[in-house]
Amino acid sequence: MASRTEPLLNQDNRDEGHGLVEFEGDTAPIRSFADFRREFCIESKRLWYLSGPAMFAFISKYSLGAITQAFAGHVGTLELAAVSVENSVLAGLSFGVLV
């Protein structure tokens, strides 16, 4: 394993709000509301970048289940029961396995 000569927390690697960087160092002390707002925007941008795709997948998965169940209700009661079992049991089981 190669050794690093530069420190991990380097103040020269600061992000000035121009997008995501691979490494930016430690957060500077917050001394004013403008500093707080700048750091809040930087961290919020990072969180949305990481959680946005997961939120989209979550909403899409459950929306698709709800739409399928609504259309199965128009076909018949047996089909609606089958879709309801799939949505509640099998989808819940697959979610439980992921956790």
Contacts in CASP RR format, 6 or more apart in sequence:
PFRMAT RR
TARGET T0000
AUTHOR 0000-0000-0000
METHOD contacts of the structure
MODEL  1
MASRTEPLLNQDNRDEGHGLVEFEGDTAPIRSFADFRREFCIESKRLWYL
SGPAMFAFISKYSLGAITQAFAGHVGTLELAAVSVENSVLAGLSFGVLV
8 25 0 8 1.000
9 25 0 8 1.000
9 26 0 8 1.000
10 25 0 8 1.000
11 25 0 8 1.000
11 26 0 8 1.000
11 28 0 8 1.000
13 21 0 8 1.000
13 23 0 8 1.000
13 24 0 8 1.000
13 25 0 8 1.000
14 24 0 8 1.000
14 25 0 8 1.000
14 28 0 8 1.000
15 21 0 8 1.000
15 24 0 8 1.000
15 42 0 8 1.000
17 38 0 8 1.000
17 41 0 8 1.000
17 42 0 8 1.000
17 45 0 8 1.000
19 45 0 8 1.000
20 45 0 8 1.000
20 46 0 8 1.000
20 49 0 8 1.000
27 39 0 8 1.000
28 35 0 8 1.000
28 39 0 8 1.000
29 35 0 8 1.000
30 36 0 8 1.000
30 39 0 8 1.000
61 91 0 8 1.000
65 83 0 8 1.000
65 87 0 8 1.000
65 91 0 8 1.000
68 83 0 8 1.000
68 87 0 8 1.000
69 80 0 8 1.000
69 83 0 8 1.000
69 84 0 8 1.000
69 87 0 8 1.000
72 79 0 8 1.000
72 80 0 8 1.000
72 82 0 8 1.000
72 83 0 8 1.000
73 79 0 8 1.000
73 80 0 8 1.000
73 83 0 8 1.000
END
